Amino acid sequence: MSATYLVSDEQEQKQEQEQERKLKFINLTRRTEIGANSYYLEIGGHRLVFDCGMHPKNVGEDALPNLKPIADRQIEAILISHAHQDHIGTLPVLMRRQPDARIFMTEATAEIGSTLLHNSVNVMTRQREENSAMYPLFTHREIDRASELWHWCPMRQRFSISGERAPHLDTDALTFEFFDAGHVLGSTGILLRAEGRTIFYTGDVNFDDQTIMEAAIFPEEEIDVLIMECTRGDHAKPANWTRAGEERCLAEAIDKVFTRGGCVLIPVFALGKTQEVLAMFYRFRREQLLPEFPIYIGGLSSKMTDIYDRRAHISRRQLPRVQLMEEAAPFVLNGQTIHDTPARAGRIYALSSGMMMPKTLSNILARRLVENPQDSIFFVGYADPESPAGLLRDAQPDGEVTLDPGESPQRVRCNIEQFQFSAHASREALIDYAKKLSPRKIVLVHGDPPAVEWMRATLIVDRPKTEVIVPIPGVEIEV
């Protein structure tokens, strides 16, 4: 009898060890989309979360990731890839629910993230009267307390999830390492090593130089599991496209608007896109592609640009000596002054939000310009097809568009143009990177359904020996 029990115990122990070796993954977004990005990973008995974003279109609890599947699991660590709202926007909520989890990000992401979250509290407080959501989801004091617990990790150094540098840990230990993602200041891809296996999460990545940001420097070793973004999966890279050529096209388009006596609205994200277009304007003036012209940005954009300027000499970037707030000298608008500022000819308004959500500066000004044939609205990055920016971008000339549900539809008479300045990697570059790594499995995330499907179908053909997985939101899978 004792021998029988002994065998049973050994079998049970082996089963437990085998269970711990399995890699489990849950996509915590509510749908297959670009929304409140967050992903659960379990490996070697360790439980981690990548990112914890806020959905740009939803309110209240619906703006959170779907945290129910991990409600009864104790998370050891939360790793933040970068400080865009859809990746860090509800981190204080997850920290409240997982008080023992350790939080890791780059120093730049921590500075930007704190500024963004404080601004988010202000926005949610204003929105409290406009809907029934229990806003704000967190407070200024909670952000201050939470940010004191964030651990800053430099790029290209290996750390254990206890927060210690781990250059010589054995292969059974779980370690992570940040790699520059070339997306926005502080953005990273995250490499995990555990039990002789490697998992790489790209976060949001760009493999091309931008005007300020330099291209990603990602690992090129073989990876077991690649968790890859798909933002631009439904858009082919235009033939013969170059950033320099696209910048010249933008300068020429702006000149045409100014010549006919109009102004230009460029909806931008406060983090990343604002700084890129300010750098373009600096170049246009320096290269005399355009004369001097007034530039307007929003209050949060100015705060983000100040951070870029302070870190100009210690960041891996182009134009490291350029102080954008000084060289571009933008005027700063806010929720009050936008109503008292008329749209005047010969000016550029680079205003957030990039998706022109209702009540934002870009939405307010767009409603003034949309019916004026002499004015232009230029799109320079991603816009959700169902967002006001996406609806306006795709609207037919002289068609109707509703930019704010609380306002009447408007006739589209202004000039609308799209320029390719995405901070995300092209789908071709993502496929090439996947080929280079030769992963055994690829998990596709961060994309609308058409984008994810193109990536899946292409990878199945190009990588027939690789298992390509599109995780169903909220469902645990074994990778």
C-alpha positions as CSV (number, residue, x, y, z in Angstrom):
1,M,0.0,0.0,0.0
2,S,2.8,2.4,0.9
3,A,4.5,1.8,-2.5
4,T,1.2,2.5,-4.3
5,Y,0.8,5.8,-2.4
6,L,4.4,6.7,-3.2
7,V,3.9,6.2,-7.0
8,S,0.7,8.2,-6.8
9,D,2.4,11.1,-5.0
10,E,5.2,11.1,-7.6
11,Q,2.7,11.1,-10.4
12,E,0.8,14.0,-8.8
13,Q,4.1,15.9,-8.3
14,K,5.0,15.4,-12.0
15,Q,1.6,16.5,-13.1
16,E,1.9,19.7,-11.0
17,Q,5.4,20.3,-12.5
18,E,4.1,19.8,-16.0
19,Q,1.2,22.1,-15.3
20,E,3.6,24.8,-14.1
21,R,5.7,24.4,-17.3
22,K,2.7,25.2,-19.5
23,L,2.5,28.8,-20.8
24,K,-1.0,30.2,-20.3
25,F,-2.3,33.4,-22.0
26,I,-5.5,35.5,-21.7
27,N,-6.3,38.4,-24.0
28,L,-7.9,40.8,-21.5
29,T,-9.4,43.1,-24.1
30,R,-13.1,42.9,-24.4
31,R,-13.1,42.3,-28.2
32,T,-10.6,41.7,-30.9
33,E,-9.7,45.3,-31.4
34,I,-7.4,48.2,-30.4
35,G,-8.9,49.2,-27.1
36,A,-8.0,48.7,-23.4
37,N,-4.9,46.6,-24.1
38,S,-3.9,44.2,-21.4
39,Y,-2.7,40.6,-21.5
40,Y,-2.2,37.9,-18.9
41,L,0.7,35.5,-19.0
42,E,1.4,32.5,-16.7
43,I,4.7,30.6,-16.9
44,G,6.7,28.5,-14.5
45,G,4.2,29.2,-11.7
46,H,4.6,33.0,-12.2
47,R,1.6,35.2,-13.1
48,L,2.2,38.5,-15.0
49,V,0.2,41.1,-16.8
50,F,1.4,43.2,-19.8
51,D,-0.1,46.7,-19.9
52,C,-3.4,47.9,-18.5
53,G,-5.0,50.4,-20.9
54,M,-8.2,52.5,-21.1
55,H,-10.6,52.1,-24.0
56,P,-10.7,55.5,-25.9
57,K,-14.4,55.1,-26.8
58,N,-16.0,53.5,-23.8
59,V,-16.8,54.9,-20.4
60,G,-16.9,53.7,-16.8
61,E,-16.2,50.0,-16.2
62,D,-16.5,49.3,-20.0
63,A,-13.3,51.4,-20.5
64,L,-11.3,48.9,-18.4
65,P,-9.8,45.7,-19.7
66,N,-11.8,42.6,-18.8
67,L,-10.2,41.8,-15.5
68,K,-12.7,39.2,-14.4
69,P,-10.7,36.2,-15.8
70,I,-7.9,37.1,-13.4
71,A,-9.9,38.3,-10.4
72,D,-9.0,35.2,-8.3
73,R,-5.4,35.0,-9.4
74,Q,-2.5,36.7,-7.5
75,I,-0.4,38.7,-10.0
76,E,3.3,38.9,-9.3
77,A,4.3,41.6,-11.7
78,I,2.8,44.1,-14.2
79,L,5.0,45.2,-17.0
80,I,4.1,48.4,-19.0
81,S,5.3,48.7,-22.5
82,H,4.7,52.4,-22.9
83,A,2.5,55.3,-21.7
84,H,-0.2,55.7,-24.3
85,Q,-3.6,55.8,-22.8
86,D,-4.7,52.5,-24.3
87,H,-1.7,50.7,-22.6
88,I,-1.4,52.5,-19.2
89,G,-4.7,54.3,-18.7
90,T,-6.2,52.1,-16.0
91,L,-3.1,50.9,-14.3
92,P,-4.1,52.4,-10.9
93,V,-7.3,50.2,-11.0
94,L,-5.3,47.0,-11.5
95,M,-2.8,48.0,-8.8
96,R,-5.8,48.5,-6.4
97,R,-7.0,45.0,-7.2
98,Q,-3.5,43.5,-7.1
99,P,-1.8,45.3,-4.3
100,D,1.1,42.9,-4.1
101,A,2.1,43.1,-7.8
102,R,5.4,44.8,-8.6
103,I,5.2,47.3,-11.5
104,F,8.0,47.8,-14.1
105,M,8.5,50.3,-16.9
106,T,11.1,52.6,-18.2
107,E,11.9,55.9,-16.5
108,A,10.5,57.9,-19.4
109,T,7.3,55.9,-19.4
110,A,6.9,56.5,-15.6
111,E,7.3,60.3,-16.1
112,I,4.9,60.4,-19.0
113,G,2.5,58.0,-17.5
114,S,2.1,60.0,-14.3
115,T,1.4,63.1,-16.3
116,L,-1.1,61.3,-18.5
117,L,-3.0,59.7,-15.6
118,H,-3.3,62.9,-13.7
119,N,-4.8,64.5,-16.9
120,S,-7.1,61.5,-17.2
121,V,-8.5,62.2,-13.7
122,N,-9.3,65.8,-14.8
123,V,-11.0,64.6,-18.0
124,M,-13.1,61.9,-16.1
125,T,-14.1,64.5,-13.5
126,R,-15.5,66.7,-16.2
127,Q,-17.2,63.7,-17.8
128,R,-18.9,62.7,-14.6
129,E,-21.8,65.1,-15.2
130,E,-22.2,64.0,-18.8
131,N,-22.9,60.3,-18.2
132,S,-23.8,57.9,-15.4
133,A,-20.4,56.4,-15.2
134,M,-18.8,56.2,-11.7
135,Y,-16.0,58.7,-12.6
136,P,-13.3,59.2,-11.9
137,L,-12.0,55.6,-11.8
138,F,-9.1,56.7,-9.6
139,T,-7.9,59.9,-8.0
140,H,-4.9,62.2,-8.1
141,R,-3.9,61.0,-4.7
142,E,-4.1,57.4,-5.8
143,I,-1.8,58.1,-8.8
144,D,0.7,59.7,-6.5
145,R,0.7,56.7,-4.2
146,A,0.8,54.3,-7.1
147,S,3.7,56.0,-9.0
148,E,5.9,55.8,-5.9
149,L,5.7,52.0,-6.3
150,W,6.7,51.9,-10.0
151,H,10.2,50.4,-10.6
152,W,12.2,52.0,-13.4
153,C,14.2,49.7,-15.6
154,P,16.7,50.8,-18.3
155,M,16.8,49.2,-21.7
156,R,18.8,46.1,-22.5
157,Q,19.3,45.0,-18.9
158,R,17.9,41.7,-17.5
159,F,15.8,41.8,-14.4
160,S,14.0,39.3,-12.2
161,I,10.5,39.9,-11.3
162,S,11.7,40.7,-7.8
163,G,13.2,43.8,-9.3
164,E,16.8,42.7,-9.1
165,R,19.3,42.8,-11.9
166,A,19.7,39.2,-13.1
167,P,22.7,38.8,-15.3
168,H,23.7,35.3,-14.0
169,L,20.4,33.7,-13.0
170,D,19.9,30.1,-14.0
171,T,17.6,29.2,-16.8
172,D,14.7,28.2,-14.5
173,A,14.4,31.8,-13.2
174,L,11.9,34.2,-14.8
175,T,13.6,37.3,-16.1
176,F,12.5,40.2,-18.3
177,E,14.4,42.7,-20.5
178,F,13.2,45.9,-22.2
179,F,14.1,46.7,-25.8
180,D,13.6,50.1,-27.5
181,A,10.4,49.8,-29.6
182,G,10.9,53.1,-31.6
183,H,7.2,53.9,-31.1
184,V,7.2,56.9,-28.7
185,L,9.5,58.1,-26.0
186,G,10.1,55.3,-23.5
187,S,8.3,52.6,-25.5
188,T,9.5,49.0,-25.3
189,G,9.2,45.5,-26.4
190,I,9.5,43.0,-23.5
191,L,11.6,39.8,-23.6
192,L,10.8,37.1,-21.0
193,R,13.0,34.1,-20.2
194,A,11.9,31.2,-18.1
195,E,12.7,27.5,-17.9
196,G,14.8,27.7,-21.1
197,R,12.0,29.3,-23.1
198,T,11.7,32.8,-24.5
199,I,8.6,34.9,-25.0
200,F,8.7,38.3,-26.7
201,Y,5.9,40.9,-26.5
202,T,6.4,43.6,-29.1
203,G,4.1,46.2,-27.6
204,D,3.6,49.0,-30.1
205,V,6.6,49.0,-32.4
206,N,8.0,50.9,-35.4
207,F,10.8,49.5,-37.5
208,D,11.3,52.8,-39.4
209,D,12.9,56.0,-38.3
210,Q,10.4,58.8,-37.6
211,T,11.2,62.5,-37.5
212,I,12.1,62.3,-33.8
213,M,12.0,58.6,-32.8
214,E,14.6,56.2,-34.2
215,A,13.6,52.7,-35.4
216,A,13.2,49.9,-32.9
217,I,16.2,47.8,-31.8
218,F,14.6,44.4,-31.1
219,P,16.1,41.0,-30.3
220,E,17.0,38.9,-33.3
221,E,17.6,35.6,-31.5
222,E,15.1,32.7,-32.0
223,I,12.0,33.1,-29.9
224,D,9.6,30.4,-28.7
225,V,6.5,32.6,-28.5
226,L,6.0,35.9,-30.2
227,I,3.1,38.1,-29.0
228,M,2.8,40.7,-31.8
229,E,0.8,43.8,-32.5
230,C,-1.3,44.0,-35.8
231,T,-2.4,47.7,-35.9
232,R,-1.6,48.2,-39.6
233,G,-2.4,44.7,-40.8
234,D,-5.2,45.9,-43.1
235,H,-3.1,48.6,-44.8
236,A,-0.4,47.8,-47.4
237,K,2.7,50.0,-47.4
238,P,2.3,52.4,-50.3
239,A,4.6,51.7,-53.2
240,N,7.8,53.9,-53.2
241,W,6.8,55.5,-49.9
242,T,9.5,57.3,-47.9
243,R,9.1,59.4,-44.9
244,A,11.1,62.2,-46.5
245,G,8.8,62.1,-49.5
246,E,5.7,62.1,-47.3
247,E,7.0,65.1,-45.4
248,R,7.5,67.0,-48.6
249,C,3.9,66.1,-49.7
250,L,2.6,67.5,-46.3
251,A,4.6,70.7,-46.7
252,E,3.2,71.2,-50.2
253,A,-0.3,70.5,-49.1
254,I,0.0,73.0,-46.2
255,D,1.3,75.6,-48.6
256,K,-1.7,75.2,-50.9
257,V,-4.1,75.7,-48.0
258,F,-2.3,78.9,-46.9
259,T,-2.3,80.2,-50.5
260,R,-6.1,79.9,-50.8
261,G,-6.5,81.6,-47.4
262,G,-7.3,78.6,-45.2
263,C,-6.0,77.0,-42.1
264,V,-5.1,73.4,-41.3
265,L,-6.3,71.1,-38.4
266,I,-4.1,68.1,-37.7
267,P,-5.7,65.8,-35.1
268,V,-2.9,64.3,-33.1
269,F,-2.2,62.2,-30.0
270,A,-0.7,64.3,-27.3
271,L,2.1,61.8,-26.8
272,G,4.2,61.0,-29.8
273,K,2.4,62.4,-32.8
274,T,2.4,66.0,-31.5
275,Q,6.2,65.9,-31.1
276,E,6.7,64.3,-34.5
277,V,4.7,67.0,-36.3
278,L,6.4,69.8,-34.3
279,A,9.7,68.3,-35.5
280,M,8.4,68.3,-39.1
281,F,7.4,72.0,-38.8
282,Y,10.9,72.8,-37.5
283,R,12.3,71.1,-40.5
284,F,9.9,72.9,-42.9
285,R,11.1,76.2,-41.6
286,R,14.8,75.3,-41.5
287,E,14.6,74.0,-45.1
288,Q,12.5,77.0,-46.1
289,L,9.7,74.7,-47.4
290,L,7.3,77.0,-45.7
291,P,7.4,80.5,-44.3
292,E,6.9,81.2,-40.6
293,F,3.4,80.3,-39.4
294,P,1.7,80.1,-36.0
295,I,1.2,76.7,-34.5
296,Y,-1.3,75.8,-31.8
297,I,-1.2,72.7,-29.6
298,G,-3.2,71.5,-26.5
299,G,-2.2,71.7,-22.9
300,L,-1.5,68.0,-22.4
301,S,0.5,68.1,-25.7
302,S,2.7,70.9,-24.3
303,K,3.4,68.9,-21.1
304,M,4.4,65.8,-23.1
305,T,6.6,68.0,-25.4
306,D,8.3,69.4,-22.3
307,I,9.2,65.9,-21.3
308,Y,10.6,65.2,-24.8
309,D,12.7,68.3,-24.5
310,R,14.0,67.5,-21.0
311,R,15.1,64.1,-22.2
312,A,16.4,65.2,-25.6
313,H,20.1,64.6,-24.7
314,I,19.5,61.3,-22.8
315,S,17.1,59.6,-25.3
316,R,17.9,57.7,-28.4
317,R,16.4,60.0,-30.9
318,Q,17.0,62.2,-34.0
319,L,17.4,65.9,-33.7
320,P,18.7,65.5,-30.1
321,R,19.7,69.2,-29.8
322,V,16.3,70.5,-30.9
323,Q,14.1,71.9,-28.1
324,L,10.6,71.6,-29.7
325,M,8.8,74.1,-27.4
326,E,11.5,76.7,-28.2
327,E,12.1,76.0,-31.8
328,A,8.5,75.5,-32.9
329,A,7.2,78.0,-30.4
330,P,3.6,76.7,-30.3
331,F,0.7,78.6,-28.7
332,V,-1.1,76.5,-26.1
333,L,-4.9,76.1,-26.1
334,N,-7.1,74.5,-23.5
335,G,-10.8,73.6,-23.0
336,Q,-11.6,77.3,-22.2
337,T,-9.5,79.2,-24.7
338,I,-10.4,77.0,-27.6
339,H,-13.9,78.6,-27.6
340,D,-12.5,82.1,-27.7
341,T,-9.9,81.4,-30.4
342,P,-11.2,81.9,-33.9
343,A,-9.8,79.6,-36.7
344,R,-7.6,82.0,-38.7
345,A,-6.0,81.6,-42.1
346,G,-2.3,80.7,-42.3
347,R,-2.3,78.7,-39.1
348,I,-1.8,75.1,-38.1
349,Y,-3.8,73.6,-35.3
350,A,-2.1,70.3,-34.2
351,L,-4.7,69.4,-31.5
352,S,-5.6,66.3,-29.6
353,S,-7.3,63.9,-29.5
354,G,-6.0,62.0,-32.5
355,M,-9.4,60.3,-32.9
356,M,-11.3,63.5,-32.4
357,M,-13.4,62.2,-29.6
358,P,-16.3,64.5,-28.6
359,K,-15.5,67.5,-26.5
360,T,-11.7,67.3,-27.3
361,L,-9.9,70.3,-28.8
362,S,-9.6,68.6,-32.3
363,N,-13.3,67.8,-32.3
364,I,-14.4,71.3,-31.3
365,L,-12.2,72.9,-34.0
366,A,-13.2,70.3,-36.7
367,R,-16.8,71.2,-36.3
368,R,-15.9,74.8,-37.1
369,L,-13.8,73.9,-40.2
370,V,-15.7,71.0,-41.7
371,E,-18.1,73.2,-43.7
372,N,-15.5,75.7,-44.9
373,P,-14.0,74.8,-48.4
374,Q,-10.9,76.9,-47.9
375,D,-9.8,75.0,-44.8
376,S,-8.3,71.5,-44.5
377,I,-8.2,68.7,-42.0
378,F,-5.1,66.4,-42.4
379,F,-4.9,63.0,-40.8
380,V,-1.4,61.7,-40.1
381,G,-1.9,58.5,-38.1
382,Y,-4.2,55.8,-37.0
383,A,-7.9,56.5,-36.4
384,D,-10.5,53.9,-35.3
385,P,-13.0,53.6,-38.3
386,E,-15.9,54.2,-35.9
387,S,-14.3,57.2,-34.1
388,P,-15.2,60.8,-35.2
389,A,-11.8,61.0,-36.9
390,G,-12.4,57.7,-38.8
391,L,-15.9,58.8,-39.8
392,L,-14.7,62.1,-41.1
393,R,-11.6,60.7,-42.9
394,D,-13.8,58.2,-44.7
395,A,-16.7,60.6,-45.5
396,Q,-17.6,61.5,-49.1
397,P,-17.1,65.1,-50.2
398,D,-20.3,67.0,-49.6
399,G,-21.6,64.1,-47.6
400,E,-22.9,64.4,-44.0
401,V,-21.0,63.5,-40.8
402,T,-21.8,63.6,-37.1
403,L,-18.7,64.5,-35.1
404,D,-20.5,64.8,-31.8
405,P,-23.6,62.8,-30.9
406,G,-25.0,65.9,-29.1
407,E,-24.7,68.1,-32.2
408,S,-26.4,68.1,-35.6
409,P,-24.9,66.4,-38.7
410,Q,-22.7,68.6,-40.8
411,R,-21.9,68.8,-44.5
412,V,-18.3,67.9,-45.4
413,R,-17.0,70.8,-47.6
414,C,-13.5,71.2,-46.2
415,N,-10.5,69.5,-47.9
416,I,-9.6,66.2,-46.2
417,E,-6.3,64.4,-46.8
418,Q,-4.5,61.4,-45.3
419,F,-0.7,61.2,-44.8
420,Q,1.2,58.2,-43.9
421,F,3.1,59.0,-40.7
422,S,2.1,56.0,-38.5
423,A,4.1,55.3,-35.4
424,H,3.3,51.6,-35.9
425,A,5.3,49.1,-38.0
426,S,4.0,48.3,-41.4
427,R,2.5,44.9,-41.8
428,E,5.3,44.0,-44.2
429,A,7.9,44.9,-41.6
430,L,6.0,42.8,-38.9
431,I,5.9,39.8,-41.2
432,D,9.6,40.2,-41.9
433,Y,10.4,40.4,-38.2
434,A,8.4,37.2,-37.5
435,K,10.3,35.4,-40.2
436,K,13.6,36.5,-38.7
437,L,12.7,35.2,-35.3
438,S,11.3,31.9,-36.5
439,P,9.0,31.5,-33.4
440,R,7.3,28.2,-32.8
441,K,4.1,30.1,-32.0
442,I,2.8,33.6,-32.8
443,V,0.0,35.3,-30.8
444,L,-1.7,38.1,-32.7
445,V,-3.0,41.1,-30.6
446,H,-3.7,44.8,-30.8
447,G,-5.5,45.0,-34.1
448,D,-9.0,45.4,-35.6
449,P,-10.4,42.1,-37.0
450,P,-9.5,42.8,-40.7
451,A,-5.9,43.7,-39.6
452,V,-5.6,40.6,-37.5
453,E,-7.1,38.3,-40.2
454,W,-4.6,39.6,-42.8
455,M,-1.7,38.9,-40.5
456,R,-3.0,35.5,-39.6
457,A,-3.6,34.4,-43.2
458,T,-0.2,35.7,-44.4
459,L,1.7,34.1,-41.6
460,I,0.1,30.8,-42.1
461,V,1.3,30.8,-45.7
462,D,4.8,32.3,-45.0
463,R,5.4,30.3,-41.8
464,P,3.7,26.9,-42.3
465,K,5.6,25.4,-39.4
466,T,4.6,28.1,-37.0
467,E,1.3,27.9,-35.1
468,V,-0.5,31.2,-35.5
469,I,-3.0,32.0,-32.7
470,V,-5.7,34.7,-32.5
471,P,-6.8,34.6,-28.9
472,I,-10.5,34.9,-28.1
473,P,-10.9,37.7,-25.6
474,G,-11.3,36.5,-22.1
475,V,-10.6,32.9,-22.8
476,E,-7.5,31.2,-21.3
477,I,-5.4,29.3,-23.8
478,E,-2.3,27.2,-23.5
479,V,0.5,28.4,-25.8
